Amino acid sequence: MRIANLNHRLVLIREDRAVDVERASGGRFGADPQAVYADWDAFRDWAASAELPEGEPFALTDLHSPAPAPRQTLAIGLNYRDHASESGFEAPEGLPPVFTKFVTSLSGPVTEVRLPEGGKTDWEVELVAVIGRRAEHVAEADAWSHVAGLAVGQDISERVSQLAGPAPQFSLGKSYPGFAPVGPWLTTPDEVENPDDLELRATVNGEEVQKGRTGDLIFSVPALVSKLSAVLPLLPGDLIFTGTPAGVGLGRDPQRWLHEGDVLVSTISGLGELRQTFTA
């Protein structure tokens, strides 16, 4: 199953068409894309058995984040060994580094992003997991049952403000408007062959800058759900940005940043792609 946020209404994606959930369910489920996660099990059961209409064509530019108003967004740092190495850090043990991306940075899959003046803006393609059932002290073996689905994410990062001292400002440097595109839709784990091993890829103006596999995560999606839920409850509709593989601009020699007119395309196998165009 794939669900999306089409012009701020919850829809089911069926190939190249969108089915409006509120209309198809006779009002059983509302139009608010964020609200569905609070009733995720019932919604999933309904969608699996309902006789759905054909739906309507839609444009990717009309899609927004499939979870547009999470109460918590937890972003994971240094979760691939090659990225930790290029960043000059040891691979984490125990608990991974965690920061947030504030909700106003969230956007949909096809957007224009304004570059902060005087900044050094970088790319980080990431797998995003959306929580579908409250998770508190969840065992790793049970963690997938608390995940509603997966999406492509970009942890766009302005490195000057992120790394400014005396204490780094990770959350602020990664939360400018449009710095957290998610989408193009949410895909349930059963829709992909192996949700624990998906290929990630990012290109800038057609040039490949990142390529990796989620099977190389230091802390897998189930491990993250288990470790994070041991500290704080994960709530329905929360987002987990799971980390990025090597190839970011910060880790290059010479370092490389995004500029006006650049087009960043982020892809994960089986989940779709994001496309961001950068403006001054």
N, C-alpha and C positions, 0 to 999 in steps of 0.2 A: 504494500500500500504506500502511496505517496500523497501527502497533503501539502497544500501551499496557501499562501496569503496573497490573494488576488485582489488588488485594490481594496485591501483591508477587510476582505471577507474570506472566510474559511472555505476552501474548495478541495475536492479530491481530484487528483491528476490521473487521467486515463489516456495513456499514449499522448496525443497532442491536444487533448481537450480537457476542460475543467468543469467539474460538477459542483454546483453551489450546495453546500452541506445543509444550510438552514432550510432551503426550499425542498431538497430531496428527502430530508428527514421529517418534513411536515412540522418543523419547529422543535423537534425533539432535541436537536443540538443547535446552538446559536451561531451567529455569523462571526463572532469574535474569535480570531485565530488563536489567541493566547488562552482563552477560557477552556478550550477542548482538553487541555492536559489535566485539568482537575477531574475530568470524567473519562480519562483515557481508556480504561478497560471496557467500559460500556460502548464508547465510540468505536473502538476497534472491532468489537463483536458485531455492532450494527453494520459497519462498513463491509464486513466479510460476508454478510448474509443479505443485505438490502438489494432490491432490484433498482438499479440506478439508471437514470436517463443517459443519453449519449453525451451530453455536455456541450460546451461551446468552445470554439477556438479562443486562444488568448495570446497575448504578447509577453515575452519574458521581461520587457521593460515595465510591465504593470505588476510584477511580483515584488513582494516585500519579504522581510525575514519571516520564516515560518513560526518563529517564537519571538514576537516583536517586543514583548514587555516582561521579560523574566524578572523574578524577584532577586535572583542571584545569577551572576555570570562569573564562573571560576575559570581562569586561564592558567595554563600550566607552562612553566618555563623549563628549558634544557631537558626535554623529554626524549630526545634522540641523541645518542652518543656522539654522532658526527657533528651535530649542531653545538653541543656542549664544547666539543673540542675547538671548533672554529671560533667560538665565543671566548675561549681562554679559560674555561671552567672545567672542574672535575664533574663527571657524571653524578647526579644526585643519588643518594641512598635514603632509605626510610621514607620521609615525606618529600614530594617534589616541591620546587618553588611554585608559589601560587600568588597571582595578582588578580585584578578584575579589569574588565572593560565596561565603562559606565553605559547605561542603557541608551543614552542619546547618541552613542556612536554606532548603534545597530542600523543596518540598512539591508536592502534587497540585493539580488544577484547582479543586476546591470545598472551601474550608477556612474555618475561623475563625482570625483572626490577632489576637494580643494586642498592644495598643498599649503601647509602652514608656512608663513613668511619666515625666512631665515633658518628653516629647519633642514634636517636630513631624513627624508622619509623612506622607509624600507618596507619590504614585503615579507610575509610569513604565511605560506599556505598551511592550513590545518584541518584536521577532521574535527567536527563539532558533534557532540552527543547531547541530545535533549532528554531530560528526565521526564518519565511518564507516570511514575508512582513514587510517593514519598520514600526516601531511602535514609534509614538511620541504623547504623551499626550493621550494615549489610555484608554478608560473606561474599568473597570474590566469586564463588561458584554460583551465587544467586543474582549477581549484579545485572546481567543482561535483562532480566525480567523487570528491572526498574527503568530501563531505557526505552523511551517511546520510539526514537529513531535517530538517524544520522544525517548530517548535511555537510556541505563544503563551507569552510570558513576562511577568512583572511584576517590575520592579526596584524593589520597595518600599523607601523610603529614610527614615531618621530623620535629619532635617536638623541637629538640634542637635549630636549626636555626630559626624555626618559632617563638619561644617564647623568643629568646635572646633579651636583652635590649640594649640601653635604650628605643627603640621603637620596638615592635614586628615586625618580618619580615614575615608576613603571606604569601605574594605572592611568595617570594623566597623559603621559607621552603616547599611550596607545588608545586614547579615547576622544580624539578629535572627531567632529562630525563625519560620518561615513567610514570610519576606521575599523568597523566590524561588520563587513558584509557577510551574510549567511544565506545559504540557499542552494540551488534555486528553489528547492522544496525539501521537506523532510521525508526520508525513505526509511521504512521500518527494516530492522535487521534481517528479517526473513527474505527480503527482496534481493539481497546480494549473496553471492556464493559463499563468501567467508568474511563476515564483518570484522574479524580480527586481523585481516591482511588485505588492505586495499592500497592501490597505487595512488600517490599524490604527485601532482606536477604543477609547476608554475612557469609561465613565460612572460617576458617583457618585450613587447613589440615583435612577438613571434620567436624570440630567442629563449630557449629553455634555460631557466636559472635555478630551478629546484626539481628534484625527482627523488622520491623515496617510497617506502612502504610502511603502512601502519603496523605491520608485523615487527618492525624494528623499534617500536615504542619501548622505552625503558619501563614505564608504567602503562599497561594496556587500559582500554576503556573499563573492563571489569575491575582491574586493580585500582584505578582512579576512583570509581564509584565506592569501592570498599574503603579505601584509605580516607577519602574526603568525608564519607558518611560516618566514619568513626569520630570525626571532630565536630561536624555540624550536620544537621538534617539537610538533605537535598530535596527540594520541593518540586512538585510537578511544574514543568515548563522551564526549569532552570537550564542553563547552558554550561557545558564544559568544553572549552577550547583546549584540545589535547596536546598541543605543542607542534613544532615545525622541524622538518629535517634540515640538513645543511644546504647552503647555497644562498643565504641571505646576503644583502649588500654589505652589512656591517662586517661580515667575516671574509670579504674578498680583499685581494691585494692587487691593484688599489681598490679601496672601498668604492661602492657604487650606490647611487641614490636615484629615486624616482624624480622625473622632471615633467614639466608641462607638456602635454600631448602624449605621454607614455600610456600604453594600454597594457594592463596587467590581467592575464587570464589564469585562473586557478581551477584545477580539475582534480576530481577524485573518481576513480573507476566505479561505475555503477551508481554514482550519486549525482553527477552533472558538473556544471561549471559556473564560475563567476566571471564577470568582466567589468573591470574598473578602468575608467579613463580619467587622467589626472589633469587638473586645471590649476593655473597660477592663482 
